[in-house]
């Protein structure tokens, strides 16, 4: 310490003591003020915050010490010594101590600025009581943990202030948010948590009063405006508060309720539950929304058996009990209700309950009443008859657990869903909106697949029972045709799995608009006059039938608008040409070789579905071009032998040019195997939905969410510009051997392919770069790209080159690169910073790959000093056969580091959620660095680790790394020719090391010729769940000593082909 400062203590002796006396007095005043607040809070039954009590104790202690200190000072300055011989050493010591005391006292004063000194006891007690009473009937399900953690993470963040949770009634929303409240309180995310139930008819006065009571706020004023202001101010006093609003049905005015949020009060966060997603998104404007779905079968059975008790251990009863649990559809409220009802009941009661669950009736009785009332309640509150009809129609599908929305489009006409809607696109938009509405109410499962829907079996049973008034539906085998009078007034009949042998004649169904039959026996005979008594029929669906000729009574269906003969064996269907009002014709997946010429007479036809008619080879000339109103044409996975259209050539088959005549065409699915016959101007700019494959290398894709797919293999790029220009908003683009393309992005679309989600480029010797913007203006390219596959691009030098915006690749989740020998890295660091969604990275057989992510680009300047590079969402990392790879992320090195071997993963790289790591033939000397503190959070979620074919690695892991393998299940190390030990010993390692692999079930060590030991020191190994151990080709070690190492009884296989030398797994006393 400097002499000047020491001298200052002597000179400032008096001022330091004067300062101390003043600050002590200030602290006493502050303590008195806080004590008054504490006393008042205790009188109101509130609990004093522990931090406040600790502060009061600290104040009392330091004030007492300061008092004694002043007394010592007075003694040291006794008048008899003050003039004659002052103690300079003592004075210096006291002055220095006074200065330190002042500093400590000032800090305590600052700490005493409490926003609050207590928590309202009623709030905590009420919340716990409510949670416990609720959870007695709604056990918290472990599978909700991921949603729970996501909500808690969002609540911790600074920018999200309103969060929504949605799901059908009885699904467990309230249970979930109560658990959030408990954990948020315990984890001190919030100082206070309040709860209010909103309900279908919100009473703002009641909601205000409920929140105010939990905060200890008494409303004296009577006017609404004064109560709003009082509640708002009270909430603002809470530095961190969570407001839970349960069961919102429609928009709730938070300002009129008195709840401050957003910029008004950043510390107030709101958690909302609703049965409808659209309420949260469109009306409450929640920033994050989480769906609480039904339980899977394992979870459902676990909950069910837990409630029922030990009786399910009876083998006879257990079989029935599992079926009963499955019939509850994963709905917690249904599971709990049924389980409690059947608990301790005899087997015959269980069997009867199973029958009741399987065969619903409109008038709910018994268990049906308990289960069905929930669904019927939601149904009754659906807005509009169209939404209700759509719900019922969804239940009528053969497999509603995974059904295409296309079926609703085909069948909806019969129930009047599209009155006054004329174009297919408008109808499709209407169906999407209706299905979205049902998903928002959770009557349909929301799995984020726009073109498919899923309805739970339990929900379907209730829907069918509701529909049974005017509709006839049978899901079980129909052995005998229903009574004619019973069906006389039906407007729709859906019969699945018909097994009657024959259909009746002379039926009179004057009101019938929809008929769907799906027999078990494809040879079911349809009488010739079967359809004669159905004059109003608008939709006819015959599935899985052998129809070599169609009944002549087809001519008596003048109003038929939709005809679906899917999965049928078809012969002569020329009579269809008489159905002049037909708008939809579907022969999907049927056995038909030639389309009849009469189909061309259907001039009102808007949709023709011939997809997956794999035997279809002939479409007569001019049939397609005659369908002047056609809007949607599906020809995927057919074998049509398209012909050239010449001036003087007589054709026997359709030509592709006919498609260009269809001026209303908005949807096209087609596979043109021979690119040579591709005509100019084939694809119209009007195409809004398409799946177009050109070339013989493509297989027709299955179920896909992409509405605009283009896959090209072209002998020349002569029509490429035209194709890309006309096909707007491509979502999925595959390129194979398309000559002339060097820069994928700007040569195809200078706007940056803004709608592209999936890009695959393969087998192309011309491509040099995917994005080369060096000569371009910065653009927001690939803003929604989710996956990128680059295979066998032998001259690809860079994926990206040039200036990039922050949104570039911002949605990218999957990167796979293979056989790109000129590529030296994947991305520069500036791009890595913009990959927040990356989940899968796979790089294979790129012979010149030096680093996965490089440093040193124009945009990388200033980032070499970044402390950490976190790949927060990366789940799988696979690196194979990269002989030049030296580092995952290369950074600039100082001159004294140039000769130091680099680890594959340096101390800056962190993978907090990595689950799979596979390394094959990676020639680095070290995989991980030796900085345990930095790497600890990086691999704690790793479940699968494979290292193969390294020729330089002498040890695999530092010991500090191994201790983070708490989730590891699969460990495989093979063909590492110089590997001597699995785990290395670090400096300062304890005398006896313990390594625990708590979840490893599979361990394989093969062809490790130099392996000497697992760990070079005294150590203990624990593998409590190991089931399979394979060790061979490790000639310098034996597996383990018989004295010390034991395996669990469930070990399945141990392969030992090694001599007895040094123990691989050694435990020494």
Buried (B, 14 or more C-beta within 10 A) or exposed (E): EEEEEEEBBEEBBEEBBEBBBEBBEEBEEBBEEBBEBBEEBEEEEBBBBEEBEEBBEBBEEBBEBBEEBBEEBEEBBEEEEEEEEEEEEBBBEBBBBBBEBBEBBBEBBEBBEBEBBBBBBBBBEBBBEBBEEBBEEBBBBEEBEEBBEEBBEBBEEEEBBBBBBBBBBBBBBBBBBBBBBBBBBEEEBBBBBBBBBBEEEBEBEEBBBBBBBBBBBEBEEEEEEEBBEBBBEBBBBBBBBBBBBBBBBEEBEBEEBBBBBEEBBBBBBBBBBBBBBBBBBEBBEBBBBBBBBBBEEEBBBBBBBEBBEEBBEEEEBBEBBBBBBBBBBBBBBBBBBBBEBBEEBEBEEBBBBBEBBBEBEBEBEEBBEBBBEBBBEBBEEBEEEBBBBBBBBBBBBBEBEBBBBBBBBBBBBBBBBBEEBEBBBEBBEBBBEBBBBBBBBBBBBBEEBEBBBBBBBBBBBBBBBBBBEEBBBBBEEBEEBBEEEEBBEBBBBBBBBBEBEEBEEEBEBEBBBBBBBBBEBEEBEBBBBBBBBBBBBBBBBBBBBBBEEBBEBBEBBEBBBBBBBBBBBBBEBBBBBBBEEBBBBBBBBBBBEEBBBBBBBBEBBBBBBBBBBBEBBBBBBBBBBBBEBBBBBBBBBBEBBBBEBEEEEEBEBBBBBBBBBBEBBBBBBBBBBEBEBBBEEBBBEBBBBBBBBBBEBBEBBEEEEBBBBBBBBBEEBEBBEEBBEBBBEBBBBBBBBBEEBBBBBBBBBEEBBBBBBBBBBBBBEBBBBBBBBEEBEEBBBBBBBBBBBBBBBBBBBBBBBBBBBEBBBBBBBBBBBBBBBBBBBBBBBBBBBBBEBBBBBBBBBBEBBBBBBBBBBEBBEEBEEEEEBBBEBBBBBBBBBBEEBBBBBBBEEEEEEEEEEBBBBBBBBBBBBBBBBBBBBBBBBBBBBBBBEBBBBBBBBBBBBBBBBBBBBBBBBBBBBBBBBEBBBBBBBBBBEBBBBBBBBEEEBEEEBEBBBEBBBBBBBBBBEBBBBBBBBEBBBEBEBBBBBBBBBBBBBBBBBEEBBEBEEEBEEEBEEBEEEEBBBBBEE
